Amino acid sequence: MKRNILLAVGVFCGSLMAQTGYYQVPGSGMGNPGGLNTDVDYPPGGGLGSGWTDVINGAQSSSWTTAQNIPFDFKFNDQTVTQFLVGTSGVITFDVGTSMDAPSSTPEALPSSSIPDNSICLWGADLKKTGDYVITKTWGSAPNRQLWIGWYSASETNVQDGWVYCSIVLEEGTNNIYLVDQRVMCVSGQSACTGKTSMTWGVQINSSEAVMVNGKEGYQMISENNAATDDNVYYTFAPGSLPDNDATLVSIDVPKFLKLSDAPYAVSFTGKNSGGSAITSINATYFAGTDSVTETISGLNMASGKNGMATFTTKWAAPALDKYTVKVRINEVNGSADVQGMNSGSIEVNVLDKYLSVFP
């Protein structure tokens, strides 16, 4: 059964055009970007999942690694890059032939003459202890993979004897860059302390062009000392310039267990305004079983960088007791095509003849 309330077809040609420069998508995301990396934030050999590669292991002086390969097509500043160097101090550069020394662990504002062109920074992370690592792993399937480059249980001056976990993520297809704040703990001797990180996170194109998280240096990590990923925070750097109209799907707000006799069911979702203009309408589609419903949901008021909920007016009537996949896709924002990644997602929903005792 297919019901199309309003279907608008937009042709987006931006992907055929050069997208130079980067902008930080307004606001931040929770968890891991795209949900591909499902490993808990533990160090290698201390509970971390399999499949990670040690790039640097243990205390190291400031230096670059040998060239590391990118396992998929990726463009930085609209130029194809295939390899990168890793600096111990939280920097990677795509300028694999650089003659510059790797930067020290004392960060500066970007752009900085201490950083090579074409670099990404979690500047201030450091490798001072035996248990400090830089590791990599590729997640997902083509053409939607992510390469994670993580400083796991690394050091940082302001957390003293404590640790930081943070990652640079390169994404296939979108060419997005994510900087992920995963875990932090300040320790002085054997006791917890209150020190906050003071790092420089961002993207440097050259010595005159760069963008930092929230436009400033001195980044203070805000995740907890929690190995679970639900308290992780990430920042998205997208190619090009900030679009007026863009939204990111945050969640599909349908209960995982539904009673058949309660049908039809409302289908709602939460989106984040990733553009520069307030969102007043979203054209979206939900797929549930054999149903496909496309609507323009109006009357919204989502400021830039903020989350908001939207609900389809056409409810979903599950035909039988079964397990269903419910998918939501954002098509348009304020009448313009939604062009960035992470604008769709899905959840599993069970339709039961009665609620089990564990579900009130």
Order of alpha helices (4+ residues) and beta strands (2+ residues): beta-beta-beta-beta-beta-beta-beta-beta-beta-beta-beta-beta-beta-beta-beta-beta-beta-beta-beta-beta-beta-beta-beta-beta-beta-beta
